[in-house]
Amino acid sequence: MDIPAELSTGERIRVLRESRGMSRPVLAQLCGRGVEWLKKIESGERELRSHTLLLQLAAALQVADLSVITGTDPGGTAQPVQLGRLSNPVMPDIWSAVMPRTLTPPAGGPVDPAVLQGKADQTWRLWHSSPRNRTEVGALLPDLIRDGEHAVRALDGKQRRAAHVALSDIYRLTGQATAYIAPAELAWVVADRALSAAQAADQPAAIAASAWNMGNILRETAYPEEALRVVLEASDLIRPHLDGAPEDWRGIYGALQLHAAVTAAREGNEGDAWRYWGKGDQVAKNLPQNYVHPSTVFGRANVDFHAVSVATDLRKSQKALGLADDIDPDAMPSRERRARLWVEVARGHLQRGDRTAALHVMQMAHRIGAETVAYTPSARVVAADLWRNSPRSLRAETSRLAEAVGVATAG
């Protein structure tokens, strides 16, 4: 349909919604948000800054070209929208392990919680080391989830609490591995079960780690205020236990500070963003130089990586690129996190209009973690921008990247 060029994004959403005979409650529900939120978007009272939510709205409205909603690039190259979530063949088995929760007592003997925790830790290591981390980890998760649920129902006392810690870790990893490919209901169930298992264990570090995970879900579904509240409450919960606590307890406390820093930066709150980052930086200084938290990979390198993310989210591209110049990527043991660093650097180059540099570092990111790039919305946005807007001399390379990432089809 023809939409007047002068209409804002919110007005375009309203026109498209009404043209399809769709009520506000229905469209809001399809995006997992409330009616008042959508009303503010349509009226212009609230700015829609989340690319993830733009894609959700486009998919719900069955708009195959995002520029119809944003009003950008009129008459130019289409900005394709995948009508539906990103897909991965591991999802049906994970869904079957998570959603049909049986009330029947488990058969067979109990699972040793130490063995269960060892498997969970090993799978987290695979997540951080494999270039195909979603596929490889996703294949292991269904059995891990079933073993964990079996253990917490078959054991009691200290062993049951230990099994709850392991199960919380497993559900946190499930949340990471299914981000952007899981239906909304599964994402929320997984996050809630991770937190519930940690609370059942009554272990502050496990509760804090599950809150970090819940904060990810909240932030990526455009609930930044709730995301910040959750991670700050978790920080307050674990802080009194840090004196003399294991290093990993301090590691998760530091990870919560970095989470808060990114959340504040995405909301444009520069002072708060650097204040939270500074708290994380101080935690890293008080840990051994080579310390790395096993699941969040908090440590010296990740603090430095987050400084680049904060500067990029604040649109301080010169600062972000300067910070990146001083980083040794090999100091980060997580392949997944290294790939995301280069995506952030590519975003910084795009903010400065340097598409040649952005393409180069995106190619590096893809070589390091192909599935990290393919399933991370910010990376897909960069790949799509390069494909649409790069000069003729780069089109062959940007097209290959776009095809590999899945934002364009071979033709």
Secondary structure as the mmCIF struct_conf table of DSSP 4:
data_model
#
loop_
_struct_conf.conf_type_id
_struct_conf.id
_struct_conf.beg_label_comp_id
_struct_conf.beg_label_asym_id
_struct_conf.beg_label_seq_id
_struct_conf.end_label_comp_id
_struct_conf.end_label_asym_id
_struct_conf.end_label_seq_id
TURN_TY1_P TURN_TY1_P1 ALA A 5 GLU A 6
HELX_RH_AL_P HELX_RH_AL_P1 THR A 9 SER A 19
TURN_TY1_P TURN_TY1_P2 ARG A 20 GLY A 21
HELX_RH_AL_P HELX_RH_AL_P2 ARG A 24 LEU A 30
TURN_TY1_P TURN_TY1_P3 CYS A 31 GLY A 32
HELX_RH_AL_P HELX_RH_AL_P3 VAL A 35 SER A 43
TURN_TY1_P TURN_TY1_P4 GLY A 44 GLY A 44
BEND BEND1 GLU A 45 ARG A 46
HELX_RH_AL_P HELX_RH_AL_P4 HIS A 51 ALA A 60
TURN_TY1_P TURN_TY1_P5 LEU A 61 GLN A 62
BEND BEND2 ALA A 64 ALA A 64
STRN STRN1 ASP A 65 ASP A 65
TURN_TY1_P TURN_TY1_P6 LEU A 66 LEU A 66
HELX_RH_AL_P HELX_RH_AL_P5 SER A 67 THR A 70
BEND BEND3 ASP A 73 ASP A 73
TURN_TY1_P TURN_TY1_P7 PRO A 74 GLY A 75
BEND BEND4 GLY A 76 THR A 77
STRN STRN2 PRO A 80 PRO A 80
BEND BEND5 LEU A 83 GLY A 84
TURN_TY1_P TURN_TY1_P8 PRO A 89 VAL A 90
HELX_RH_AL_P HELX_RH_AL_P6 MET A 91 VAL A 98
BEND BEND6 MET A 99 PRO A 100
BEND BEND7 THR A 104 THR A 104
HELX_LH_PP_P HELX_LH_PP_P1 PRO A 105 ALA A 107
BEND BEND8 GLY A 108 GLY A 109
HELX_LH_PP_P HELX_LH_PP_P2 PRO A 110 ASP A 112
HELX_RH_AL_P HELX_RH_AL_P7 PRO A 113 SER A 129
TURN_TY1_P TURN_TY1_P9 PRO A 131 ARG A 132
HELX_RH_AL_P HELX_RH_AL_P8 ASN A 133 ALA A 154
HELX_RH_AL_P HELX_RH_AL_P9 GLY A 157 ALA A 177
TURN_TY1_P TURN_TY1_P10 THR A 178 ILE A 181
BEND BEND9 ALA A 182 ALA A 182
HELX_RH_AL_P HELX_RH_AL_P10 ALA A 184 ALA A 201
TURN_TY1_P TURN_TY1_P11 ASP A 202 ASP A 202
HELX_RH_AL_P HELX_RH_AL_P11 PRO A 204 GLU A 220
TURN_TY1_P TURN_TY1_P12 THR A 221 ALA A 222
HELX_RH_AL_P HELX_RH_AL_P12 PRO A 224 ILE A 238
HELX_RH_3T_P HELX_RH_3T_P1 ARG A 239 HIS A 241
TURN_TY1_P TURN_TY1_P13 ASP A 243 GLY A 244
HELX_RH_AL_P HELX_RH_AL_P13 GLU A 247 ARG A 266
TURN_TY1_P TURN_TY1_P14 GLU A 267 GLY A 268
HELX_RH_AL_P HELX_RH_AL_P14 GLU A 270 LYS A 285
TURN_TY1_P TURN_TY1_P15 ASN A 286 ASN A 286
BEND BEND10 LEU A 287 LEU A 287
TURN_TY1_P TURN_TY1_P16 GLN A 289 ASN A 290
STRN STRN3 VAL A 292 VAL A 292
TURN_TY1_P TURN_TY1_P17 PRO A 294 THR A 296
STRN STRN4 GLY A 299 GLY A 299
HELX_RH_AL_P HELX_RH_AL_P15 ARG A 300 ASP A 313
TURN_TY1_P TURN_TY1_P18 LEU A 314 ARG A 315
HELX_RH_AL_P HELX_RH_AL_P16 SER A 317 ASP A 325
TURN_TY1_P TURN_TY1_P19 ASP A 326 ASP A 326
HELX_RH_3T_P HELX_RH_3T_P2 PRO A 329 ALA A 331
HELX_RH_AL_P HELX_RH_AL_P17 ARG A 335 GLN A 351
TURN_TY1_P TURN_TY1_P20 ARG A 352 GLY A 353
HELX_RH_AL_P HELX_RH_AL_P18 ARG A 355 ILE A 368
HELX_RH_AL_P HELX_RH_AL_P19 ALA A 370 ALA A 374
TURN_TY1_P TURN_TY1_P21 TYR A 375 TYR A 375
HELX_RH_AL_P HELX_RH_AL_P20 PRO A 377 ASN A 389
BEND BEND11 SER A 390 SER A 390
HELX_RH_3T_P HELX_RH_3T_P3 ARG A 392 LEU A 394
HELX_RH_AL_P HELX_RH_AL_P21 ARG A 395 VAL A 405
TURN_TY1_P TURN_TY1_P22 GLY A 406 GLY A 406
BEND BEND12 VAL A 407 ALA A 408
#
